[in-house]
Amino acid sequence: FDFSITKSTVMMFLASIMLICVLLYAVSSNKKNKVPKGIGNAVESIVVYVRDEIVVANMGTKGLKLMPFFLTLFFFILFSNLLGLFPFMSQPTKNINITAALALITFGITQYKGIKAHGFGGYVKNLVPPGVPVFVLPIMVVVEFIGLFTKPFSLLMRLFANITAGTIIIFSLIGLIFVMNYAGTVIAIPFAIFIYLIEIFIAFLQAYIFTLLSTLYINMAMEHH
């Protein structure tokens, strides 16, 4: 096994350190100011949005117990996505191992909360919808069992593919400069800048989607109906 430190590993730790520093600063700032401002205000706005529009909207008030997890997930993915937009930096989420680890954490919490809510026997029983004909049961059991793993797989692939796609498009556009010379420059630079600006939006969007789907999957495990 090769345990050497890669650029993705360094970027992951750097994103984590930056995240901790920014959030600690935001907490300190909000404690000093009666009315949040600056970074403190921005962070508080995101926290309130995640709480009201993602967690409570899809899980109800019972989801508030998992707010630390959902906020950590959202901010870590956001910082990781934005970090790679700076020169000489790289997005950790372009590494499928990191997105797979995030998906596995969500998978583990999903199974834990489902079993805690229904008991092991009840959770397994509820995987197959009631009223299914007996002759269909063997197929349904296999399909539902596979479905347990397709959810985290969709999480890791969606995040990995969307973040990687932006980089591939930008590199492809820059490649036109070497293929088409002056004409390639005229085409490549405006389009590359446009895609780069879209990447900023995608950084927020993918953090939102990953957190939203994690919320839905966990809630589906807790509330089978």
C-alpha positions in Angstrom: 0.0 0.0 0.0 1.3 3.4 -0.9 0.7 5.9 1.9 2.7 8.7 0.5 1.2 12.2 0.7 -0.4 13.3 -2.6 -1.4 16.8 -3.7 -5.1 15.9 -3.1 -4.2 14.9 0.5 -2.4 18.2 1.1 -5.3 20.2 -0.4 -7.8 18.3 1.7 -5.9 19.2 4.9 -5.5 22.7 3.7 -9.2 23.1 3.1 -9.9 21.7 6.5 -7.5 24.1 8.2 -8.9 27.0 6.3 -12.4 25.9 7.2 -11.7 25.7 10.9 -9.9 29.1 10.9 -12.7 30.9 9.0 -15.5 29.4 11.2 -13.7 30.1 14.4 -13.2 33.7 13.2 -16.9 33.9 12.3 -17.9 32.7 15.8 -15.6 35.1 17.5 -16.8 38.0 15.3 -20.5 37.2 16.0 -19.9 37.1 19.7 -18.4 40.6 19.7 -21.0 42.2 17.4 -24.7 42.4 18.3 -25.5 42.5 14.6 -23.4 40.0 12.5 -21.3 41.6 9.8 -18.6 40.6 7.3 -17.5 37.0 7.4 -19.6 36.3 10.4 -22.7 37.5 8.6 -21.9 35.4 5.5 -21.3 32.2 7.6 -24.5 32.8 9.6 -26.5 33.3 6.5 -25.3 29.9 5.1 -25.9 28.1 8.4 -29.5 29.5 8.5 -30.1 28.5 4.9 -28.8 24.9 5.4 -30.9 24.6 8.6 -34.2 26.0 7.2 -34.1 25.2 3.5 -32.3 21.8 3.5 -32.5 20.1 6.9 -35.8 21.3 8.5 -37.5 21.4 5.1 -36.8 17.7 4.4 -36.4 16.1 7.8 -38.4 18.4 10.1 -37.1 19.4 13.6 -35.7 15.9 14.2 -33.0 16.7 11.7 -31.6 19.5 13.9 -29.7 16.8 15.9 -27.7 16.1 12.7 -27.0 19.8 11.9 -23.3 19.5 12.9 -22.8 16.7 10.4 -24.7 18.5 7.6 -22.9 21.8 8.2 -19.5 20.1 8.2 -20.4 18.3 5.0 -21.6 21.5 3.3 -18.7 23.7 4.3 -16.0 21.1 3.7 -17.2 20.4 0.2 -17.6 24.2 -0.5 -14.1 25.0 0.7 -12.6 22.1 -1.2 -14.4 23.1 -4.4 -13.4 26.8 -4.1 -9.8 26.0 -3.1 -8.9 24.6 -6.5 -10.0 27.7 -8.3 -6.9 29.5 -7.1 -3.7 29.3 -9.1 -1.4 26.3 -8.3 -4.1 24.8 -6.1 -6.2 21.7 -6.7 -9.7 20.6 -5.7 -9.7 17.6 -3.4 -13.1 16.7 -4.6 -11.6 15.9 -8.0 -10.1 12.8 -6.4 -12.6 10.0 -6.4 -11.2 8.5 -3.2 -12.1 11.7 -1.3 -15.7 11.8 -2.7 -16.0 8.1 -2.0 -15.0 8.7 1.7 -17.6 11.5 2.0 -20.3 9.2 0.5 -19.3 6.3 2.8 -19.7 8.6 5.8 -23.2 9.5 4.7 -23.9 5.8 4.0 -22.8 4.8 7.5 -24.9 7.5 9.2 -27.9 6.5 7.0 -27.7 2.9 8.1 -27.1 3.8 11.7 -30.1 6.2 11.9 -32.4 3.7 10.0 -31.5 0.8 12.3 -31.8 3.1 15.4 -35.3 4.3 14.3 -36.7 0.8 13.4 -34.5 -1.7 15.0 -32.4 -4.1 12.9 -35.2 -6.4 12.1 -37.7 -3.6 11.3 -35.2 -1.8 9.1 -34.4 -4.9 7.0 -38.2 -5.7 6.8 -39.0 -2.2 5.6 -36.5 -2.4 2.8 -39.2 -4.3 0.8 -42.5 -2.4 0.4 -45.5 -4.1 2.0 -48.0 -5.9 -0.2 -45.5 -7.1 -2.8 -46.5 -10.5 -4.4 -44.6 -13.4 -3.1 -43.2 -14.4 -6.6 -41.7 -10.9 -6.9 -40.0 -10.9 -3.5 -36.7 -12.5 -4.6 -36.3 -9.8 -7.2 -37.3 -7.0 -4.9 -35.0 -8.1 -2.2 -32.0 -8.0 -4.6 -33.1 -4.7 -6.1 -33.6 -3.0 -2.7 -30.3 -4.4 -1.4 -28.5 -3.0 -4.4 -30.4 0.3 -3.9 -28.7 0.7 -0.5 -25.3 1.1 -2.4 -26.5 3.0 -5.4 -27.4 6.0 -3.3 -23.9 6.6 -1.9 -22.5 5.7 -5.4 -24.6 8.5 -6.9 -23.3 10.9 -4.3 -19.6 10.2 -5.0 -20.0 10.1 -8.8 -22.1 13.3 -9.1 -19.6 15.3 -7.0 -16.5 13.8 -8.6 -17.8 14.1 -12.2 -19.1 17.7 -12.0 -16.0 19.1 -10.4 -13.7 17.1 -12.8 -15.7 18.1 -15.9 -15.1 21.9 -15.4 -11.3 21.4 -15.3 -11.4 19.2 -18.4 -13.4 21.8 -20.3 -11.0 24.6 -19.3 -7.9 22.6 -20.3 -9.5 21.6 -23.6 -10.2 25.3 -24.3 -6.7 26.3 -23.5 -5.5 23.5 -25.7 -7.1 25.3 -28.7 -4.5 28.0 -28.3 -1.7 25.6 -29.3 -3.8 23.9 -32.0 -5.3 27.0 -33.7 -2.8 29.7 -32.7 -4.3 33.2 -32.9 -7.8 32.0 -33.7 -7.7 29.6 -30.8 -6.7 32.4 -28.5 -9.7 34.5 -29.5 -12.0 31.5 -28.9 -10.4 29.9 -25.9 -9.8 32.9 -23.5 -13.3 34.3 -23.3 -14.9 30.8 -23.1 -12.3 29.6 -20.5 -13.1 32.7 -18.3 -16.8 32.0 -18.7 -16.4 28.4 -17.6 -14.2 29.5 -14.7 -17.0 31.8 -13.5 -19.5 29.0 -13.8 -17.1 26.8 -11.7 -17.6 29.3 -8.8 -21.4 28.7 -9.0 -20.9 25.0 -9.3 -18.7 25.0 -6.2 -21.7 26.2 -4.2 -24.2 24.1 -6.1 -22.4 20.8 -5.6 -22.1 21.4 -1.9 -25.8 22.1 -1.8 -26.7 19.0 -3.8 -24.5 16.7 -1.8 -25.9 18.0 1.5 -29.5 17.9 0.2 -29.3 14.3 -1.1 -27.6 13.2 2.2 -30.5 14.7 4.1 -33.0 12.9 1.9 -31.3 9.5 2.1 -31.0 9.7 5.9 -34.6 10.7 6.2 -35.7 7.9 3.9 -34.0 5.4 6.1 -35.7 6.9 9.2 -39.1 7.3 7.7 -39.8 4.4 5.2 -43.3 5.5 4.4 
